[in-house]
Structure formats: C-alpha cells, structure tokens
Amino acid sequence: MAAEESMAAEEGGTPNMNGLLDAVLNSVSDPMLVLSRDQQIIMANSAAEDLFGLNSLPAAVDKALPVSLAEFITLGKLLPEWSPDEEKTFIPRLHAVSPETHTTDDHILVLRDVSQFRKLSRNQYEFMRIVSHDLRSPLTAMQGFANMLELGLVGEINERQGQFIEKILAGIQQMTALVENIQDAGRFDPETGFYEMMRAPCDLMDLVAKVVKEHLIPAEKQELTIASVIADDIPIISADANMLERALSNLMDNAIKYTPNGGKIEVHLYIREDQIRLEVRDNGLGISPENQKRLFQRHIRIARQEHKRIKGSGLGLFIVRSVAQRHGGEAWVESTEGQGSSFIISLPVNGPNQIF
C-alpha cells in the first residue's frame, strides 16, 4: 500500500514535499536557511548558498556562518542588521517551524535584503545635507545685510521700512530654523541617522539655565512668563550636550509658539526612579488624546484654527524623541485639553549615561 501511494505521488497525485520545499525556497530572492534543533543547516536556497558559500549540507551553524549571525541563532544575541560588506545590508529574522509539520526542523532564518532602502536613505540624507549646508551661506548673508539696514548703518529708515525689515528678518529666522531641523532630523534619527554621539560630562542644570536665558526675549514679545524649577540633586551625566540642547530648545520654541499671550511656561529638571526628567510645561490649549499618539512622528502638526498662522515643519518633536532615544531614554506628552501640556524627556541615570 505504501509503495502504491509512493507511485501515485510520483505520477502527479500528490506533489513530492521535498521538491515542493526546494521550489519554494529557491523562489525567494532573500537568503533563507532551514536549521535543525542541533544547530545544523539542513537546507538553503540558492541566494543563501551564494552568500555563504555553502557547498555541502548539513553544515554546523557555528562553522558555516559569520560569528555575529551564529551568535544571533545559537545565543539569541541582538542583531538588528547584518552586513557582509559595504554594499549589502540584511535584517535577520528567525522563525520557529510549527510543530504541526511533524519534522525535526527547528527554525528558518530569513535575511531580508534592505540594501536598496539603506542606499536610498543614505542618498536622501546626503542630498539634504548638501542642500541644507548650501542654504546656510546665503541665509547668513541675508541676515547680515538686513541687520545693517535695521541698525541704520546705510542710511536712515522710516517706520514702514522698519516694519518690512522686521518681516524679512523673521522670514530668515524661520528658514534658518527649518534648515537646522531638517539637518537634525536626518542626523539624529535612531534608525537611519549617521550622527556619532559625542559623549562628555554634561551639567543639565547649566544647560537648562542657558536655554531658558536664550528664550526670554522671544517669550517677552508674546507677554509670556518663563520660570525654571531645578532640583538640587541632579548628577553630572555622560551625554551629548549639543543634542540635548537642541531637544530642549525645540520644546521651548514649541511652548512659546503654541501658548497664548499672557501664558506661563515652566521648565522642570528633577529625578524620578533613576531617571532624569526634563519637563516643559505650559498652560496653553492642550492636546487631545488622539493627537498625542502621533505627535512625535515626522512632519506631524496638529491642525487647529488657533494655530493656522504658526509656521513649522513638524520635525521639532521628532527630533526631541530621537535625541531621547539615542541616550537610551524616551520622550512623551501629558496633556488635557483646555488646561495645557507637559512635554517630558526622560534619561536613565545608569548605563552609558552614568559617569563612574
């Protein structure tokens, strides 16, 4: 009976399962390996054979594969990406074989080829870097000449001319801020950014005082009150002060832009559960729970009638979260509509941020 069933399968009744599995594996362009429970490679598609030079199977995982991949499989070590060379980038994924298959196979390793996406990301970043860099020189020149006009260094100006110069300077400042945010969003992105953190002893108390002082004059123009509340037990941490300053400046800029005239902004620096928290509070219009969920995404701005005149790129809060995550922390918002908002950056005291 078994022989008859085998003949029927060969004559086209039921497909040969090994042949079917081979066809499925080789139809996939990404490298794939079938691994047994005893850490042996028992099957591989043609893409994997070419990538690893597999001439015969079975082959031991720790001998046939690079160390980082072997440890990812055997020890469960974290490996977000793996690159065999400068041109190729793969995202490794290990999938358990379902026990319903009644086979001795344990896992399937899939290496998703993301080389093209990484190349596009690098090209995009390089393009934005060049454009942003080339915009800085004319913006600096424009601001310099406009400042000379405003100071009357090239002749007296009347009131109306002064108003025009003020609008020109405001536009230049908006463009400069946009260029800086585009650069920071690309550099600081935890997933695709190429910025190398420059850790050094960082005094957050001094950093907060500096940023608050820089924002006093813009706040006074909108009749806003700025206050800082700093705990006295804040330790010096190992951090990138430039990144943290940019993050806090973005929070301050947002608070000033979105808090109605006559409002109040407070910057709090304190420790809670082994985390240093930088918190910017305002008594503005608040944010709905639905909008809070997507507020830190790229290019997200909340559409409100009260904010229609406010300019922005929607990158500020994305930068804030990126900076927090690059330091092993997180950023979020706590808000109630009609009562104001609190934007919080939380940084762990221990780990890489700790100074021993």
C-alpha positions in Angstrom: 0.0 0.0 0.0 2.8 2.4 0.9 4.5 1.6 -2.4 1.3 2.3 -4.3 0.9 5.7 -2.6 4.5 6.5 -3.4 3.9 5.6 -7.1 0.8 7.8 -7.1 2.8 10.7 -5.7 5.4 10.3 -8.4 2.7 10.1 -11.1 1.3 13.5 -10.1 -1.3 12.6 -7.5 0.4 14.3 -4.5 3.4 16.5 -5.0 6.8 15.5 -3.6 7.1 17.6 -0.4 10.9 17.9 -0.5 10.8 19.0 -4.1 8.0 21.5 -3.3 10.0 22.9 -0.4 13.1 23.3 -2.6 11.0 25.2 -5.2 9.5 27.5 -2.5 12.9 28.3 -1.0 14.5 29.0 -4.4 11.6 31.2 -5.5 12.5 33.6 -2.7 15.2 36.1 -3.6 16.2 36.7 0.1 18.7 34.2 1.6 16.9 31.5 3.6 18.3 28.7 5.8 16.4 25.8 7.4 18.1 24.9 10.7 17.7 21.7 12.8 17.4 21.6 16.5 21.0 20.6 16.9 22.2 23.8 15.2 22.8 22.3 11.7 22.0 23.9 8.4 20.0 21.3 6.6 18.5 23.3 3.7 19.4 26.5 2.0 18.1 28.4 -1.0 20.4 29.4 -3.9 20.7 33.0 -2.5 22.0 31.7 0.8 24.3 29.2 -0.9 25.9 32.0 -2.9 26.1 34.4 0.1 27.7 31.9 2.5 29.5 29.6 0.0 27.6 26.5 1.2 28.9 23.6 -0.9 27.5 20.7 1.1 24.8 20.2 3.7 24.3 19.6 6.5 26.7 22.1 7.9 27.2 23.4 11.5 25.9 26.9 12.1 29.0 28.0 14.1 31.3 26.9 11.3 29.4 27.9 8.2 28.1 31.3 9.3 29.9 34.5 10.5 30.2 34.8 14.3 27.6 37.6 14.7 25.0 35.5 12.8 25.9 32.3 14.6 25.5 34.0 18.0 22.2 35.5 16.9 21.0 32.0 16.1 22.5 30.0 19.0 22.7 32.5 21.8 19.8 34.8 20.9 22.1 37.9 20.8 20.5 41.1 19.5 21.4 41.8 15.8 19.2 44.5 14.2 21.2 44.4 11.0 24.0 42.4 9.4 26.3 43.5 6.6 28.7 41.1 4.9 30.3 44.0 3.1 29.8 47.8 2.5 27.3 47.2 -0.3 24.9 44.7 1.3 22.7 45.1 4.4 20.3 42.4 5.8 17.8 42.3 8.6 17.9 38.8 10.1 14.7 37.1 11.3 14.4 33.7 13.0 11.1 31.9 12.7 10.2 28.7 14.6 8.9 25.9 12.5 5.3 24.9 13.5 5.2 21.6 15.5 2.2 20.6 13.3 4.7 19.9 10.5 6.0 16.8 12.4 9.5 17.4 11.2 12.8 17.7 13.0 13.4 21.2 11.6 13.5 23.8 14.3 13.9 27.2 12.7 14.0 29.1 9.5 16.5 32.0 9.2 15.4 34.7 6.7 17.8 37.5 5.8 15.7 40.4 4.4 17.8 42.3 1.9 17.3 46.1 2.7 20.4 47.2 0.8 18.5 49.3 -1.6 16.5 51.0 1.1 19.6 51.8 3.1 21.2 53.2 -0.1 18.2 55.4 -0.8 18.2 56.6 2.8 21.9 57.5 2.6 21.4 59.3 -0.7 18.5 61.2 0.7 20.4 62.2 3.8 23.4 63.2 1.7 21.2 65.3 -0.6 19.5 67.0 2.3 22.9 67.6 4.0 24.3 69.3 0.8 21.2 71.4 0.3 21.0 72.4 3.9 24.7 73.3 4.0 24.5 75.4 0.8 21.5 77.3 2.1 23.3 78.4 5.2 25.7 80.8 3.5 23.1 82.9 1.6 20.8 82.9 4.7 23.7 84.2 6.8 24.5 86.9 4.3 20.8 88.0 4.0 20.6 88.3 7.8 23.8 90.3 8.0 22.6 92.8 5.4 19.1 93.0 6.9 20.6 93.7 10.3 22.7 96.5 8.9 19.6 98.1 7.4 17.7 97.7 10.7 20.6 99.5 12.6 20.6 102.3 10.1 24.2 101.7 9.0 23.4 102.5 5.4 21.1 105.4 6.0 18.0 106.3 8.0 14.9 104.2 7.5 11.3 105.3 8.1 8.7 103.4 10.2 7.2 101.5 7.3 10.6 100.4 6.0 11.5 99.2 9.5 8.4 97.0 9.5 9.4 95.4 6.2 12.9 94.8 7.5 11.4 93.1 10.6 9.4 90.8 8.5 12.4 90.0 6.3 14.4 89.1 9.5 11.5 87.0 10.8 11.4 85.1 7.5 15.2 84.5 7.6 14.9 83.1 11.1 12.1 80.7 10.1 14.2 79.5 7.1 17.3 79.0 9.3 15.3 77.1 11.9 13.8 74.9 9.1 17.3 74.1 7.8 18.6 73.2 11.3 15.6 71.0 11.9 16.0 69.2 8.6 19.6 68.5 9.4 18.9 67.4 12.9 16.1 65.1 11.9 18.3 63.3 9.4 21.4 63.2 11.7 19.7 62.2 15.0 17.2 59.6 13.7 17.8 56.4 15.8 17.2 54.1 12.8 18.8 55.9 9.8 20.8 58.7 11.3 24.6 58.9 10.8 25.4 61.3 13.6 28.0 59.9 16.0 27.3 60.9 19.6 30.0 63.0 21.3 29.5 62.0 25.0 31.2 64.1 27.6 30.4 65.2 31.2 27.2 67.2 30.9 25.7 69.5 33.6 22.0 69.6 32.8 21.5 72.4 35.4 23.7 74.7 33.4 22.2 73.5 30.1 18.6 74.4 31.3 19.7 77.8 32.5 21.4 78.6 29.2 18.4 77.5 27.1 15.9 79.4 29.3 18.0 82.6 29.1 18.1 82.3 25.3 14.3 82.2 25.1 13.5 85.0 27.5 13.3 87.7 24.8 11.1 85.8 22.4 8.8 85.0 25.3 8.6 88.6 26.4 7.4 89.6 22.9 4.4 87.4 23.4 4.0 88.5 27.0 4.8 85.0 28.3 6.3 84.2 31.7 9.2 81.7 31.8 10.3 80.1 35.0 12.6 77.2 35.8 12.4 74.7 38.7 15.6 72.7 39.2 16.2 70.1 41.8 19.4 70.3 43.7 20.3 66.6 43.4 20.9 66.4 39.6 24.1 64.5 38.8 26.5 65.2 36.0 25.9 62.6 33.3 27.8 61.4 30.2 25.8 62.8 27.3 25.9 64.7 24.1 25.2 68.2 25.3 24.6 69.5 21.8 21.9 67.0 21.1 20.2 67.7 24.5 20.4 71.4 24.0 18.7 71.1 20.5 16.0 68.9 22.0 15.2 71.3 24.9 15.3 74.3 22.5 12.7 72.7 20.3 10.5 72.1 23.3 10.9 75.8 24.4 10.2 77.0 20.8 7.0 75.0 20.7 5.9 76.2 24.1 6.4 79.8 23.1 4.7 79.4 19.7 1.6 77.5 21.0 1.0 79.2 24.3 -1.4 82.1 24.1 -0.2 85.6 25.0 -0.1 86.1 28.7 0.5 82.4 29.4 3.2 80.8 31.6 5.9 78.3 30.7 7.9 76.3 33.3 11.0 74.2 32.8 11.4 71.4 35.4 14.5 69.4 36.0 14.2 66.5 38.5 14.9 62.8 39.2 12.3 60.1 39.4 13.0 56.4 39.7 16.6 56.5 38.4 15.6 58.8 35.5 16.5 62.4 35.0 13.5 64.3 33.6 13.5 67.4 31.6 9.9 68.7 31.5 8.5 71.8 29.8 5.0 72.7 31.0 2.6 75.3 29.6 -0.9 76.4 30.3 -1.9 76.6 26.6 -4.8 75.0 24.7 -3.8 71.3 25.4 -3.8 68.4 23.0 -6.5 65.7 22.5 -5.6 62.0 23.3 -5.9 61.1 19.6 -3.3 63.7 18.6 -1.0 62.9 21.4 -0.4 59.4 19.9 1.1 60.7 16.7 2.6 64.0 17.8 6.2 62.8 17.8 6.1 61.4 14.3 7.9 63.1 11.4 6.1 66.1 9.8 3.1 65.8 12.1 1.4 69.1 13.0 -2.0 69.4 14.7 -4.5 71.3 12.6 -6.3 73.8 14.8 -7.9 77.1 13.9 -5.9 78.9 16.6 -2.6 77.6 15.1 -3.2 78.4 11.4 -0.8 81.3 11.4 2.0 79.4 13.2 4.8 78.2 10.8 6.6 74.9 11.3 8.0 71.8 9.7 6.6 69.2 12.1 10.1 68.0 12.9 10.8 69.5 16.3 9.2 66.8 18.4 10.5 64.1 16.2 14.0 65.5 17.0 13.2 65.6 20.7 12.2 61.9 20.7 15.2 60.9 18.6 17.6 62.6 21.0 16.0 60.9 24.0 16.1 57.5 22.3 19.8 58.0 21.3 20.5 58.5 25.0 18.6 55.3 26.0 15.5 57.3 27.1 12.2 58.4 25.8 10.0 61.4 25.3 6.3 61.9 25.6 3.5 64.4 26.3 0.9 64.6 29.0 -1.9 67.0 28.2 -5.5 67.9 29.0 -7.4 70.0 26.5 -8.0 73.5 27.8 -5.5 73.1 30.7 -2.1 72.9 29.0 0.6 70.3 28.2 3.8 68.8 29.7 6.4 67.6 27.3 8.9 65.3 29.0 12.3 63.9 28.2 13.3 61.0 30.4 17.0 59.9 30.5 18.3 56.9 32.5 21.0 57.8 35.1 22.6 54.4 34.8 24.2 52.7 31.8 26.0 54.7 29.2 24.8 58.0 30.7 26.5 57.3 34.0 29.8 58.8 34.9 31.9 56.3 37.0 
